[in-house]
Amino acid sequence: MAVYEPTIGLEIHAELRTQTKMFCSSKNDPDETRPNVNICPVCLAHPGTLPVINGEAVRHVLRVGTALNTYSP
């Protein structure tokens, strides 16, 4: 019988204060009260649309990871 070593991971979600959403140029406004205002074809996953990663969000995430001294192999 095989011996297994348990590996426990932790997934963390954060709301970053960026001007645009993570994968499109739609406005990131968590205080918007009207439905479906800050959306675009990428948000709606329309066929043929391609997401572009938000560089500002990536920089924020890297800074937090560095500050917390996290490492994931």
N, C-alpha and C positions, 0 to 999 in steps of 0.2 A: 504494500500500500504506500502511495506517495505521501511525503510529509509536506504540508503546506505552511508557509510563513505568512501570517496575516499582515496585510499592508493597509493602513488606514489613511485616507486622504481627506482633505478639507477643502470644500469649494466655497469661496467667499464672493459675494456680490456687493458692489458699491455703486453709489450714485455720484458720479463725478460732475464737477461744475464746469462743463464744457459748453461752448456756444452752440455746437451742433451735435447730432446724434453720433453713435459709434461707427456706423457704416454708411452714412449718407450725409448730405448737406442740409437736411431739414433742421429747423430750430429745435434746440433742446430746452423746453420750458416746462418743468414739472408742475408749475403753478397754473398752467393753462386749464381753464374750466370747460371750454367748449370742446366737444368731441371732434376728432378727425380734422384738426386744424393744422397741426405740424406733421404732415405726412407727405410722401412723394412716392413715385413708382418703386423705388428701391425699398422703402419701408413696407410697402404692400407686397413685395416679392413678385412683381409682375415679370412674366417671362422676358428674357433678353436684357434685364437690368443687371448691372454688376455693382456690388458694394465696393466702396473705397474706405479703407480704415482711417479713422480719425487720429492723426498724428499727435494732437494735443492730449487726447485721452491716453495714448500709449506712453507718452512722457510722464503723465500723472501716475500711471500704474507702475512704471519703472521706479519712480521716485519713492512711492510707498513701499514697494518690494525691497528697495535698497535700505530704506529707513527701518524696516522690520527685520532686515537681514534674513530674508526668506530664500530658500533654494529648493528647486524641484528637479531631480535628475531626469 
